[in-house]
């Protein structure tokens, strides 16, 4: 039998004070109990009966099974509600969020420039505002002028950029009022660092070479579990991940991965998807070209020099092709980003010095010949005329 019911008022209070407003409950709690024999079991967590929770490759769901020691026979939590509701009130997305005057603060952060601006959207000057995130104080602001953009101090912008890597929500406190939760407006998202920045060179190449989004998702799931292992205690070796060198650690894998990256960038250019091109060529996400160069030139600079040398030449080849195919407007709009990539790729000279040759003259002659042929675009032979 199905009946309408409600929770006791004391469970719906948002705090201990008598004046606090009631809250909505969205918890997933499965309760099994019996008064005689006396027994109760609670299954509490994120698990639900959706397809994403139970299908292969779906959500990673967790929950706790609790069997408490009972001092008395358990009874129903819910009480029957005999009155039929006249209407169902929809809850807004902001329900449950505090609405102090700090809600009128607007914060805008630019990942391109590493700068931030603030705006007080009220007709009067702001009070002194205390800005926090994840329970920790960040900085104080104000009084701010009314409805006028102000630059955030560089040291405060730096702190804000660090916290935005993990959350976009800030808590704003004003004297004598409830705290307010606000969302930071972020610009230049292609430059925002990813939580998976610890992907190795081989992992980034595998992302580029993956034929479908599903394959890329599997790779990221594997690597996320590995990176989280030392902290969370999750398994450190996902099923199916090879410990020995794979195809993607060899040169065939490098060429295939860069070929896939080039085709993806050129297709985006042709379709006018400039944001995707910016993401891949200039962004700071886990699978962008600058992130790969950071790994090759900095994080993994002690690895095999021949491999690093070939990786940089492949990157140069892709960049030159994009310059040739991109429109003049695109090249002009991203002139500084192209120059920054050129500067990074020019560090191939440092890698050349690590290659073993009998002498400097032999190294110079060979590499000059090799690079000229490597960077030259191969053209398919025309079919012979019979």
N, C-alpha and C positions, 0 to 999 in steps of 0.2 A: 504494500500500500504506500502511495506517495502522498505526503502532506506538506503544506507550507509550514515553515518553522522559522525561528529566529534565535540568535545567540543571546545569552544574558547580557545586560547592559554593562556590567563590570568588565566583561571581556572586550567590549567595543570602545572603551575609553582610550583616548590617545595619550593620556598621562595621568598622574595621581591626583591632580587638582580637580575640584568639583566643577570648575567652569570650562574645562577643556571640551572641545567638540568631539563627537563620536567619529570613529574611523571605519573605513570599509575593510573587510577581511578578504584577502585574495590568496590565502595560504592553501597549500595542498596537504591536507591531513586526512589519512584514512584510519578510522578508529574501529576496532573490533572489541567488543566487550560482552561480558556475561555476568549478571548479578549472582547466579548460582549454577555451577561453582564460580567463585569470585575470580575474574580474569579480565585483563585489559591489555591490548596491544595497539601501539600507535606507529603508523608508517608516515614519516614526515620528510618532505623534501621537494625536489623539482619534478619528480616523475608524474606523468599524466598519461592519458589514453589516446594521445595523438599519434599520427603516423610517424612524425619525426622522432618521437620518443622510442619507437619500437622497430623501426626499419633499419636495415643495414646501412651504415654510413650516415645515420641521422644524428640527433643530439646526443651529447654525453650527459646522461641523467644520473643524479645521485639522490640518495635518501637514507634516513636512519630508521631502523626498526627498534622500538623501545617497548619493553615489557616491565612497567613500573611495579614496585611493591605496593600493594593496596592495603590501606588501613580500614577501608570500609567498602561495601559493595558498590561497584560503579553504577552510575545512572546516566540517563540521557543528558547530553549537553544542551540540545535544542529543546525548545518548548513549542508546542503546536500553536500556530497562528490561525485562529478560526476565521478571521475577517479577510475577505477577498480584497486585495489591493485595488484601489481605483485606477492607478497608473504605475508604471515602472519608471523610476527616475534614473536617467543615464548619468553615470559618473564621468566627469571631465578628466582629461589626461593630467591636469594639475591638481586633482583632488588629493588632499593630504599634505601638500607642500605648504610650508609657512608663508605668510604673505605680509611680512614686515615691509617697511618703506625701502629697504635695500633692494626690493624687486625692481625699482626704477633705475638701477644701475645697469648700463649696457657696457659690456667689455668686448672689444674686438682685437683679435690676435692675428698677425700675418706671419705665416710660416716662411714665406719668401724672404722677408726682411728681418725676421726675429724681433719685431717691434709690436707694441700694443697701444691701443687708445681706449679711453673711457668716456662715457657720456651720461650725464645725469638728466633723465627725462622728466623733470618737474619744473614748474615756473619759479621756484625758489631755489636758493643754493642748498647743497646737500649738507647733512650733518657729517661728522667724522665716521667713516665706514671702515670696519674691520673685515678683511677678506680672508677666508679660510678655504681649505680643500681637504677632504678626507680626514677631518678632525684636527688638522694642524694649521696654525696661523701662517699666512703668506706675507701680507703687508697691510698697511692702513692707507686710506685715501681721504682727501678732503680737508676742509669743505671744497666741493667741486662747484664750478659755475653752472648756472642753469642752461640746459640745452645747448651745450657747446662742447665740441670734441677737445679732449686734452690728451697729450702724449703721456703714456705711462713711463716712469723713470726706467732707464735701461736695466738697473739691477732688479727691479720688480718685473720687467718684461722677461728677463732671463728665468726668474723663479717661476713665472707663469708658464713659460714654454716647457720647463721641466715637468710640471705637474700635468700639463695637457697631454703628455705622452700616455698617461694612464686614465685620466678622467677629464671631461669637458664641463663638469658641474662645479660651481663655486658656491660657498655659503657666505652671505653678506650679513654682518651684524651691525645694528645701530643701537645706541644707548637707550635703554628702557623699552625696547620693542622686541618682537619675535624675530628670529633669524629668517632670512629669505634665501631660497635656492635659485640660482640663475644659471643659464646656459651660455657659455662663451661662444661668440661668433668667430669661427675660424676661417681664414682665407689662405689660398695657396696650399690646399690640402695635399697636392702632389709632393710637397716638400716635408710633410709630416712624417717623422720617424715611425717605423712599424714596430710592433711588439716582437716580431720575428726577425730582428736585425742580426741575430746570431747565425743565420743561415750561412753555410760555407759556400765557397766558389762552386763546388760540384752541385750543391743544392740549388743555387740560383740557375745554373745551366740546365738542371733537370726541370725547373719551373718553365724556362723558356722553351725547352724541347717537348714538354708534355703536349700531347695532341688534343686533349679535351680539358675543359674546366674541372671535370670530375677527377682526372689524374692529378691536376695541380692541387686540388683539395685534399686528396689522399696524402700527397707528399707533405703538405703543411700540417696535417693532423699528426703524421709520424714525427716530424721535427718538433712540433709543439710539445708532444709528450716527452720527448727526449730532453728538451730544454727545461721543462718543468719538473723533470724527475728528481733532481737533487733537492728541490724545495718541497715538493708536495708528496714525495714518496711514490709517485706513479711509476709504472713500469718504464725502465730506461731503454729497453730494446723492443720496439714494436714488432709484431709478427710480420714476416716477409721482408724486413730490411736486411740487406746483405752487409756483413762485416768486412768482406774482402772487396778489393777494388772492382768497380763495375765499369761498364762501357763508358759511362759518363765521366770517368776519371781519365780516359784516354783521349787522344786527339780527335778521333772520329766523333766522339760525343761533343767535343768543343765546337767543331765545325757545324755539326747538326744543330746545336743549340743556337749558335749565332745566326745560322740560316733561318731558323724559326723566328728569332727576334726580328731580323730584318724584314721578313715577309709580313709579320704582324704590324710593324711600324709603317711600312709602305702602304699596306692595305688601309690603315687608319688615316694616313695622309690623303689617299685617293678618295676616301669616303667623307673627308672633312671632319674627322674625329680628332681635332687638334689636342683635346685634353688627354686622350689616350697616348698620343705621341709624347706630350710633355711628361706624363707619368712615367713612361718607359725610359725616355732619354735623359730627363733632367731631374726626376723625382728622387726621393730618399726612402722609398718603400723597399721591402725585402727583395723584390725582383727587378729593381731598376738598374740601369747601366751604371750610374754613379756609385750605387751600393756595391756592385761587382768590382769596380775599380778601387774602391776603398779596401775591399778584402784583398785584392791582388797586390796593391801597392803598400798597404799598411799592416792589416791584420794577419795576412798569410805571407809576408815577404820573405820568410825563411823557407818557403816551400820550393819545389823544383824550379830552377830559373828558366829552363826551356819551356815549361808549361806556362809560366807567367809571361814570358816573351810572346808566345803564340797567342795567348789571351788578349794581350794589348794590341797586337797586330789585327786580330779579328775585330776588336772594338773600333780601331781606326778605320777599318774597311767599311763597317756599318755606318759610322759617322759620315764618312765621305760620300757614301751612297745617298744618305738622307739629305745632305747639303745639296746634292745634285738634283734630287727629286722634289724637294720642298719648294713651295712658292717663295717669291721674293718677300712677300708680306710676312710669312712665317719666319723666315730667316732674320728679317729686320726686328720682328717682335721679340725674338729670343737670341739676339746677338750676344748678350752677356753670357747666357747659358752655354752657347756654342764655344765661346772663348774659354770658359771654365773647363769644359771637357777637353778642349785642345791642350790646355795647360797640363791637365792630368795625364793625358796620353803622351805628352812630350817627355814624361818621366821614364819612357821606355829606354832612354839612354842609360839610366842607372841600372836597369835590368840587363842591358847588353854587357855591361862591365862584369857581371857575374857569370857570363858564359865562358866556358873553358876553351881557349885557343892557345896555339904555340906562342903567339905574340900579338901585339896590338895591330900590326900591319895586316896580318892574316885575318884577324877578327874584322877589321874595317872592310877589306876587300870582299870577304864572304857575305857579311851582313848587308852591305850595299847591294850586292847582286841578289841576295835572297829576298830582301824587302821589296825591291823593284818588281820581282815576279810575283811575290805573295800578294801585294796590294793591287796588282793589275787584274782588272775584271776579266774573267775567262768568257769567251764568246763561243756559242755552240757552232760546230761545223755545219755548213750548208749541205743539204742532201745532194749527193752527186747526181748529175743529170745523165740519164742513160741515153 
